């Protein structure tokens, strides 16, 4: 995940408001359109490789779910906007994949911007994708940067008629999509939490290495990105829950309360993990300081052991003519013995005092 998105955002500078410009990475080779039509009695999926193939299709009665994979085809996105009578600013936000999560009510439809994250434990990196959604009367549009399979279980439930999705229509489908997106945060946070606990265990065991601080910083930035996405999404869902839009019935708003509770839980988990990361930084600094102190204490003990030995040897290194000990037959061995005894006594005392 790039640390400097402003370099990409600058590509929109100079363009008129509402002018469609794709800002972000191209994450799929060819854009693809999937149309799902359903009602309590039927379900149908149709895949279009191009807009030309979709122009002759006549949708039936019921609810429409149009899912677009790949956002780089500006002409295709412009025609979708015209066909569903979306404001140019909405399509501009869809194509700008660095939007802040939000919900905007345009009367006839509601525009929703969300982000999903995937954590890769092997490389310890966090990838981000923007998913935009438009809820209209009997229609839901979703725009994804790439096909990741996140909504496949939801499609299977609709196809097999499991749950209330077919009966409650577009509003409940929008809730279900939000619920899938929020559930992905739990998966990502669980994986991040495992990495944080593993790193914390290594720190407590004194197994920190040269890359530990960099890994702590990477985890800190990942949690910051998650919090930056979750906080406005929580406020947006609360607005949707307490709003008065006719596109959502009272039964669906009850389900949105559950999504809001999940977001509160996620934010609390992110804050807890951030506190743990902050404590890990202090623990890392303390561990490094303690390790340096142990090394310095060991060197100090060695130097202290040699201080009296150096004093004795320096005395007998002086060039005085009259030094009685110089004429003793066993003087050399006596001095060596005294030096060894002093070193052994000091070493015993240091060991007893737990200086090493």
C-alpha positions in Angstrom: 0.0 0.0 0.0 1.5 3.3 -1.0 2.4 5.8 1.7 2.1 8.8 -0.6 -1.4 8.8 -2.3 -1.2 12.6 -2.9 1.1 11.9 -5.8 -1.7 10.1 -7.5 -4.4 12.5 -6.4 -2.6 15.3 -8.1 -3.5 13.8 -11.5 -7.0 15.2 -11.0 -5.7 18.8 -10.7 -6.9 21.0 -13.5 -10.0 19.0 -14.4 -13.5 20.4 -14.3 -15.8 19.2 -11.5 -17.7 16.1 -12.7 -15.1 15.4 -15.4 -14.5 11.6 -15.4 -10.8 10.7 -14.7 -9.8 7.3 -13.4 -7.5 7.8 -10.4 -5.9 4.7 -8.9 -4.3 1.5 -9.9 -5.7 -0.7 -12.7 -6.3 -4.0 -10.9 -8.1 -6.0 -13.6 -7.1 -6.4 -17.2 -10.6 -6.1 -18.8 -13.7 -4.5 -17.2 -16.6 -6.8 -16.8 -20.3 -6.3 -16.0 -22.4 -8.8 -14.1 -26.2 -8.2 -14.0 -28.3 -10.1 -11.5 -32.1 -10.0 -11.7 -34.2 -11.5 -8.9 -37.6 -11.5 -7.3 -39.2 -13.9 -4.8 -40.0 -16.2 -7.7 -36.9 -16.1 -10.0 -33.2 -15.5 -10.2 -31.1 -14.8 -13.3 -27.4 -13.9 -13.9 -26.1 -12.3 -17.1 -22.5 -11.4 -17.8 -21.6 -8.7 -20.4 -18.1 -8.3 -21.8 -18.9 -4.9 -23.2 -21.5 -2.2 -23.1 -22.5 -3.0 -26.6 -23.6 -6.4 -25.5 -25.7 -4.9 -22.7 -27.7 -2.4 -24.8 -30.0 -5.0 -26.3 -30.8 -6.6 -22.9 -34.3 -5.9 -21.6 -34.5 -6.3 -17.8 -37.5 -7.9 -16.3 -39.5 -7.0 -13.2 -38.0 -7.3 -9.8 -34.7 -6.1 -8.4 -31.6 -5.4 -10.4 -28.0 -5.8 -9.1 -25.4 -4.5 -11.5 -21.9 -5.3 -10.5 -19.0 -3.7 -12.4 -15.4 -5.1 -12.1 -12.7 -2.7 -13.3 -13.0 1.1 -13.4 -10.4 2.1 -15.9 -12.8 2.3 -18.9 -14.1 5.9 -18.5 -16.4 5.7 -21.5 -18.2 2.6 -20.1 -18.5 4.3 -16.7 -19.9 7.4 -18.3 -22.6 5.4 -20.1 -23.6 3.6 -16.9 -24.0 6.9 -15.2 -26.2 8.2 -18.0 -28.3 5.1 -18.2 -29.1 5.2 -14.5 -29.2 9.0 -14.4 -26.4 9.4 -11.8 -24.9 12.8 -11.1 -21.5 13.4 -12.7 -20.0 14.0 -9.3 -21.1 10.5 -8.2 -19.3 8.9 -11.2 -16.3 11.1 -10.5 -16.1 9.8 -7.0 -16.5 6.2 -8.2 -13.5 6.6 -10.5 -11.4 8.3 -7.8 -10.4 5.2 -5.7 -9.0 7.3 -2.9 -12.3 8.6 -1.6 -13.1 8.8 2.1 -15.9 6.4 3.1 -19.2 8.3 3.0 -22.9 8.2 2.3 -24.7 10.8 0.2 -28.5 11.0 -0.3 -29.5 12.3 -3.7 -33.2 11.8 -3.2 -33.9 9.2 -5.9 -30.8 7.2 -4.9 -28.2 6.9 -2.2 -24.5 6.8 -3.0 -22.1 4.9 -0.7 -18.3 4.7 -0.7 -16.6 2.0 1.3 -13.1 0.4 1.5 -12.1 -3.2 2.1 -8.6 -4.4 3.2 -6.7 -7.7 2.8 -3.8 -8.5 5.0 -1.0 -10.7 3.6 0.8 -12.3 6.6 3.7 -13.7 4.4 4.8 -10.2 3.2 3.2 -8.3 6.2 1.5 -5.9 3.8 -2.0 -4.5 3.6 -3.9 -4.1 0.3 -6.8 -1.7 0.0 -9.7 -1.6 -2.5 -12.6 0.9 -2.8 -16.1 -0.4 -3.4 -18.7 2.1 -4.4 -22.4 1.4 -4.2 -25.6 3.1 -5.5 -28.9 2.2 -4.0 -31.9 3.2 -6.1 -35.5 2.1 -6.3 -35.4 -1.6 -7.1 -31.8 -1.3 -8.3 -28.3 -1.6 -6.7 -25.1 -0.7 -8.5 -21.7 -1.9 -7.2 -18.4 -0.8 -8.6 -15.3 -2.9 -7.7 -11.7 -2.4 -8.7 -11.2 -6.2 -9.2 -13.1 -9.4 -8.9 -12.2 -10.7 -5.4 -15.1 -13.1 -4.8 -16.2 -11.3 -1.7 -19.9 -11.2 -2.7 -20.0 -14.8 -4.1 -21.7 -16.2 -0.9 -24.3 -13.5 -1.1 -25.0 -14.4 -4.8 -25.3 -18.0 -3.8 -27.8 -17.2 -1.1 -29.9 -15.2 -3.6 -29.6 -17.9 -6.3 -30.8 -20.6 -3.9 -33.5 -18.4 -2.3 -31.9 -18.7 1.2 -32.8 -15.9 3.6 -34.9 -12.8 3.0 -32.8 -11.3 0.2 -35.3 -12.0 -2.6 -38.3 -10.8 -0.6 -36.9 -7.6 0.9 -35.4 -6.3 -2.4 -32.8 -3.6 -3.1 -32.7 -2.0 0.4 -31.9 -5.4 2.1 -29.4 -6.2 -0.7 -27.5 -2.9 0.1 -27.5 -3.9 3.8 -26.2 -7.4 2.9 -23.4 -5.9 0.8 -22.4 -3.6 3.7 -22.5 -6.5 6.1 -20.1 -8.5 3.9 -17.7 -5.6 3.7 -17.7 -5.0 7.4 -17.2 -8.8 8.1 -14.1 -8.6 6.0 -12.6 -6.2 8.5 -12.9 -8.8 11.2 -10.9 -11.3 9.1 -8.2 -8.6 8.4 -8.0 -7.6 12.1 -7.8 -11.2 13.2 -4.8 -11.7 10.9 -3.2 -8.5 12.0 -3.8 -9.4 15.6 -2.0 -12.8 15.1 1.0 -10.9 13.7 1.0 -8.4 16.6 0.8 -11.2 19.2 3.7 -13.1 17.5 5.8 -10.0 17.5 5.0 -9.1 21.1 6.0 -12.7 22.1 9.3 -12.3 20.4 10.0 -9.0 22.1 9.2 -10.4 25.5 11.5 -13.4 24.8 14.3 -11.0 23.9 14.4 -12.1 20.2 14.2 -8.6 18.6 16.4 -8.1 15.6 17.3 -5.2 13.3 14.0 -5.4 11.4 11.8 -5.5 14.5 11.2 -1.7 14.6 10.4 -1.6 10.9 7.8 -4.3 11.4 6.3 -2.5 14.3 6.0 0.7 12.2 4.4 -1.3 9.3 1.8 -2.7 11.7 1.2 0.8 13.2 0.5 2.2 9.7 -1.8 -0.7 8.8 -3.9 -0.1 11.9 -4.0 3.6 11.1 -5.3 2.9 7.6 -8.0 0.7 9.0 -9.1 3.3 11.6 -9.1 6.0 8.9 -11.6 3.9 6.9 -13.7 2.6 9.8 -14.4 5.9 11.6 -16.2 7.7 8.7 -17.9 4.4 7.7 -19.4 4.1 11.2 -20.7 7.7 11.0 -22.1 7.0 7.5 -23.9 3.8 8.6 -25.4 5.7 11.5 -26.7 8.4 9.1 -28.2 5.7 6.9 -29.8 4.0 9.9 -31.4 7.2 11.3 -32.2 8.8 7.9 -35.7 9.2 6.4 -35.0 7.9 2.9 -37.9 5.9 1.4 -35.4 3.6 -0.2 -34.9 1.8 3.1 -37.9 0.3 5.1 -38.0 -0.1 8.8 -37.2 -3.8 8.7 -33.9 -3.1 6.9 -33.0 -0.3 9.3 -33.1 -2.8 12.2 -30.5 -4.9 10.3 -28.3 -1.8 9.8 -28.2 -1.4 13.6 -26.3 -4.7 13.7 -23.8 -3.4 11.1 -23.3 -0.3 13.3 -22.6 -2.4 16.3 -20.0 -4.4 14.4 -18.3 -1.2 13.4 -18.1 0.0 17.0 -16.6 -3.3 17.9 -14.1 -3.1 15.1 -13.0 0.4 16.1 -12.6 -0.7 19.7 -10.4 -3.6 18.5 -8.3 -1.3 16.3 -7.8 1.1 19.2 -6.7 -1.8 21.5 -4.3 -3.0 18.9 -2.9 0.5 18.5 -2.3 0.7 22.2 -0.5 -2.6 22.1 1.7 -1.5 19.3 2.6 1.7 21.2 3.5 -0.5 24.2 5.6 -2.6 21.9 7.6 0.4 20.8 8.4 1.2 24.5 9.2 -2.5 25.1 11.5 -2.6 22.1 13.4 0.5 23.3 13.5 -0.8 26.8 14.8 -4.2 25.6 17.5 -2.5 23.5 18.5 -0.3 26.5 18.7 -3.3 28.8 20.8 -5.3 26.3 23.2 -2.4 26.0 23.3 -2.0 29.8 24.2 -5.7 30.2 26.9 -5.4 27.7 28.3 -2.3 29.4 28.1 -4.0 32.8 30.1 -6.9 31.5 32.7 -4.7 30.0 32.9 -2.7 33.3 33.4 -5.9 35.3 36.2 -7.0 33.0 37.8 -3.5 33.3 37.4 -3.5 37.1 39.1 -7.0 37.3 42.1 -5.7 35.5 42.5 -2.4 37.4 44.4 -3.9 40.4 46.4 -6.1 38.1 47.4 -3.2 36.0 48.4 -1.3 39.2 50.6 -4.1 40.4 52.2 -4.7 37.0 52.8 -0.9 36.5 54.6 -0.7 39.9 57.0 -3.4 38.9 57.4 -1.8 35.5 59.0 1.2 37.0 62.8 1.6 36.4 64.0 2.0 39.9 67.3 0.4 40.8 66.5 -0.5 44.4 63.4 -2.7 44.5 63.9 -5.5 47.0 61.3 -7.8 45.4 63.4 -7.9 42.2 66.1 -10.0 43.9 63.7 -12.6 45.4 64.1 -16.0 43.9 60.3 -16.7 43.8 59.3 -13.0 43.6 57.9 -13.3 40.0 55.7 -16.3 40.9 54.6 -14.7 44.1 53.4 -11.6 42.3 51.6 -13.6 39.7 49.9 -15.6 42.5 48.8 -12.4 44.3 47.4 -11.1 41.0 45.5 -14.3 40.4 44.2 -14.3 43.9 43.0 -10.8 43.6 41.2 -11.5 40.3 39.6 -14.6 41.7 38.4 -12.8 44.8 36.9 -10.0 42.8 35.3 -12.4 40.4 33.7 -14.3 43.2 32.3 -11.1 44.8 30.9 -9.9 41.4 29.2 -13.2 40.9 27.8 -13.2 44.4 26.5 -9.6 43.9 25.0 -10.7 40.5 26.9 -8.1 38.5 27.3 -10.7 35.7 
